[in-house]
Amino acid sequence: MRLRFPLWLKRLVKIFALVLLLLVLVLVSGLVFIGVRHEQTLILPAPNGSYAIGRQEYVWTDKARVDTLAPRAGTKREFVVWSWYPAVSMPGARSAPYLPQKWGQISDQEQTMLGLSLKQRSTSIQTHSIEGSPLAKSKTSYPVLIFEPGMGNTPTQYTTLLEDLASHGYIIFAITPIYSANIVVFPDGHVARSTPAGNPEYDSAPLLNIWSQDVLFAMDQLEKLNTDPGTMFTKRLDLTRLGVFGHSFGGATAVQVCHMDSRCKAGINMDGYLTGDTTQMSLTRPFLFLQSDIGSCSDSGCQSFQRDIHTVQRTIAQGASYNVCIKGAEHFNFSDYALDNAPWILRSLGALGPIDGARGLQITRAYVLAFFDMYLNHTPSPLLQGKISAYPEVQFLAP
């Protein structure tokens, strides 16, 4: 006996099939559009300073420390360090790639679907740095900054900010936290990927101690680099003007380091929640907390974070402590993700806020520079004195 379906059911099946086909077409078209956008050239915002910018890559190994995050027992702690610095102008020189070739290839391949890029392809990003160019000669020495990125990130994902600081005469050394960064490709070609221990879901206090020790080791390395006659930085690093800053977990690390070591003369935490003992630490060095938009701060998490900031700031000299937020910004607006040619995905996930990406980074660059200029170069800035008309998005919060 042949089954006969009601006419209404046949029509319903056809409608359903048509809707499903349309949804598939929309999804595929969307992926193609996003993939094409991510292949298009992205020129990072030009730095505002007067110096050309050089960039170098180093591998440092702390032979005195066993890396407890490493998959192989007994491995010494090693990491890739990037340096951005004021450089001799080299007209016509090719700008440095956003990531070295193999690193960029692996990173791009892991962020694809159906052969389409889900993030800005690293080969499409144009920097303003020249690889290996000589250090500028206009000054005998320059102030130094140590930077830590957010969890899973690498320093190059903050190139817009770091290039700008270098163009204003700062030498930046930025640590790539191995086994916490999603992927690290060393110059010799070996690859280190993130591990569960390097990206803890709950208790992050042990990892914070590891990152802090990384920064302290970097300080020691810089002292050696400054006296080593075989480098361009010999006697050119003014380590009496040393600042530490970071984003997210890197920002929390800056708090701990500036509490632990007096070599830190000023620090900045960009949108990094405090964890472990940092919530009870007392800072004495000038410090800036630069936050994303906190809105009305009505939830318990935001209120707790503001109390933690107040706790660590209470011992800082009056006038040298700042708590600032940027209206319309979210957590990744402090990184180059804000400049993605297809930012809608990150906005829909709440990683980027409604503020224009370039505008948000312009504000970040201005306030980071103003703070370090004030406390490392002794150059006052009206930006730190309260709200100004040029940056209505900036809100000063009560310390």
N, C-alpha and C positions, 0 to 999 in steps of 0.2 A: 504494500500500500504506500503510495507516494505522499509524503508530508506536504501539506500546503500551509504556508505561513500567512497570517493576516497582512493585508496591505499596509496597515499602519506600522507593523513591526519591520517590514522591508524598508519602508521610508526611514524609520528610526535608525536602522543599521546603516543605511546610506549616509544619513546626516552625520552619524557618529564617525564613520570612516572618513568623510570629508573634513570634519573638524580635526580629527587626528592627523590627517595629511597636512592640513593648514598649520597645525602646531609644529609638526616636524619641519615644514618648510621655513616657518618663522625662526625656529631654533637653529637650523642649519644656516639660514641667511644671517642671523645674528652672530653666530660663531665666525662665519666668513668675514663679516664686516669688522668684528673685533680683531680677528687675525690680521686683516689687511691694515687696520689702524696701527697695530703693534709692529708692523714691518716698516711703517713710514718713519722718516728721519725725525728724531727728537733732538733739537739743539738745546742744551741746558741753558738756563738764564746766565747771562754774562756777569762775571764778578764786577764789583763796584770799585775795587781798589786800584792803585796805580801800578802795582807790580804784575809782571808776567808770572805764570805759575809752573812750577816743576813738580814732577811726581816720581817717587822711587818705591820699589817693593823690596822688602827684606824678609828673611826667615831668622827668627831668634829662637834659641833653645835654652831653657832653664835647666842646666845639668844638675842642679842641686835639688830638683823637685820631680818626683814621680807623678805622672799624670793619671789620677784615679778615674778619669773619664775615658781613657783610651781602652779600646777593646783588648789590646794585648798587654798583659801584666808587665810592669817594669819599664814601660815607655816613659821617656822624659817629656816634660811639658814643652811643646813647641808651638809656634804660631806665626802666621804671616802678618807682617806689620807694613802698613802703607804710610808713606810720608808725602804730604803736600807742603810746598814751601815757596817763598818769594824767589823768583828766578831771573836770570839774565834773559832779556827779550831775544827771541829767535824768530824773526819774521820769516814766514813761509814754511816753518817747520810743521810737520803733521801732528795733530793733537793725539794724545794717548787714547787707546781704546778704553771703553768703560770698564771692561774686564779683559785680562789677558786671553789670548785666543782659545786655548783648550778649556779654561775655566768658563769662558763665555759660552762655548759650544755645549758643554755639559749642562750648564745652568739653563740655557734656552731649550734644550731637548727635553728637560724634565718639566717644563712648563708649557706643554703643548697638548692639544686634543685634536685628533683627526688631522694631524700635521699643521694645525693652526696655533699660533702663539696666544696664550692666555694672559701674558704680561708683556710689557714692552721688551722687545728683543734687544739684548745688550749690544749687538752689532749696529743697531739703528740709532744708538745714543751717542751724541757728539759732545765731547768734553772740551774744556779750555786749558787743559794741562799738557805740558810737553814732557814726555818720558825722559828722565835722566838729564835734563838741562841743568847747567851750573847754578849754584846758589847766587842770588843777587849780591853785588859788592857795595851797594850804597851805604850799608851800615856794618859795623864791626861784628855785631851780634843781634839776635832777634829773640823775642819772647817765644816760649814753647807751650804747646797744648797737647795733652794726651786725650784721645777720644775712644770711647767704647760704644759700639752700636747696640741696637735692640736685639732681643733674643731671636735667633734664626737668621739675622741679617749680617751683611758684611759692610765694612766702611765705605765701599764704593757706592752703596745705595744712599749715601749722604753727600755725594760729590758736590752738589750745588752749594751746600753750606760750607764744606771744607775748602773748596776752591776760593770762595769769597774771603774767608779768613786768611788764607795764604796771600791773596792779592793785597791785603792790608798789612802784610809784614809779619804774620805769624808762621812759625814752623809747627806743623801738626804731625804727630805720630799716632796713627789709628790702628788699634789692635783688632785682628780678626779672631774671635774666640773659637778655637778649634773644638769640634764635637758639640758645640752649641749652634754655630752657624750651619745653615742647611747643607752647604757644600763648600769645601775649601780645596782648591787645586794648587799644590805647591809648584814652584818653578821647575823642579825636577820631574814633574808629571804625576806624582802620587796624589791620590785623592782621599780626603777625610770627610766623612759624612756625619751628620748629627746623630747622637745616640740618646736613648731615654734618660740616661744620667745627665747628659748635657742639656736636656730640655725637660726638667722635672715638672710634673703636673701639680705637685703639692708643695712639699718642703723644699724651698729654693735657697734657704740660708747656707747650706754647704757650698752650693754653686756660687753664691755671692762671694764667699770667702776665696774661692778659686779665681774668680774674675778680679777680685781686689789684689790678690797676690800677683796676677798678671801685670796689673798697673804698677805695683811696687817694683817688680822686676824690670819693667820698662824704664822706670825712673833710674834704676841702677845702670841699665844699659846706656841710657842717654849720658850719664856721667862718664862712662867709659868712652862713648862715641865722641864726647867733647874733648877728650884728651888723646884720642888715637890720632897719630899724625897722618894716617892713610886715608882719611875721609874728608869730604868737602865740608862737613860740619865741625871740624876741629876748631875749638875755641870760638865757634860761631853761635853756640846755643847758650842763651842767657837763662840758666836754670834758677836764677833768683827770681825770675818772672815766669813761673810755671803754673799753668791752669789745668784742671781736669774736668771733663764734661762727657756727657753721654745721653743717649736716648733710651727710654723705657728701662730695661734691666741694666743697661749701661749707665743710665742716670742714677739709679739706686747705687750702683758701684761707685760712682763719683762721690756720693754722700759718704759712703764707708771709708773710701781712701782719704778724703779730706779730713775725716775724723781721726784716722790712724796715723797720718804722716804729715809733718809740718812742711815738707817740701811742696805740698799743694798750697798755693797762695790764694787761689780763688776757684770756685767750682760751680757747675751748672747741671741741674737735673731736668732734662726735657721729658716731661710726661711719664716719669717712672715711678710706679708705686713702690713704697718702702716695704722692706721685708726683713724678717728676723730681727737682729739687734739694732738695725738702723732706725727702727721706730723709737728707740730710746737714746740714741746718740745725741751728744751735744756738740754742735759745730762752733768753731771760733773764727773760721775763715769766712770772708765774704762769699755769699752763696745766693744763686738765683734759681728759683723753681719756676720753670716755664711750662705751663700746662695747656692742654687742649680745653675746649669750651666745657665748663663745669655746669652751665645752665643755672638752675636754682639750687643745685647741690642738695636736693631733698632726700636722696637715698642714703642709706647707712654707710655704703662703701665710700662715697664721696666725702661725707662728713668725717669718717674715720681718717681718711687720707689727709684732710685739712688739719685735723688735730695732730697727726704725726708730723706734718710740716712745721706746725707751731712748736712742737716739742723740740725738734732738732734746731730750730732757729732761735730759740729763747736765749742762748748764750752768745750769739753773734753781736758784735758791736752795733749800737744803734745806727741806722742808716746804711748798713752794709748787707742787709738781708732783704730779699725781694720775693714776692709770690705773685706771679702774673699769669693770666690766662688769655687765650686768643679766641674770641667769639667766632663761631662757625668752623672751628678746627676740630678734627678728630685725631686719633693716635698716630696715624701714618702721614699726617700732613707735615710732619717735621722731616720727612725723608723724600727722596726723589720719586717715590710712588705717587706723590701728589701731582706730578707732571705727566703721568701716564696719558698716552694719546686716547685711551678709552677708559676714563676714570669711573664710568658708571657702575662697573662691577664692584669696585672697592667702596663706592658710595653706598650701594645697595646693601653691602655687608656691614656698614657702619665703620669701616676702617678709615674712610675719608669723609670730611664734613662738607657742608655746602659752600664754604669759602673757596674762591678760585685758588687752584693749586699754586700758581706762581705768586699770587698775592700772599698766601700764607707763608711761603718760604721767604718772601721779601721781608715780612715782619720778623720771622725767626732770625734771619741773618742780621737784621738791624739791631735786635735786642741782645743777641749773643755777642756781637761785636762791641756794642756800647758797654756791656758789662765788663768784658775783658779789657777793653781800652781804659775803663775807669780804674780797675784794680790791678792791672799789670803794667799799663802805660801811664797811669795817673792823668788821664785825659777825661775830664767830666763830660757828661752828655745829658741833654735835657730829657732824653728818653727815659732815664732812670728817676726822674723827679716827679713823675705822675703822668696822668693822661694828657696826650697832646693831639691836636687836630689831625696831624698827618697819619695817625694810626688809631682811628676810632674803634677798631676791633679789639684793642688791647685794654684789658681790665686789671687794675691793681687790686689785689685782695689783701685784706687786713692780715698782718703778720701774727 
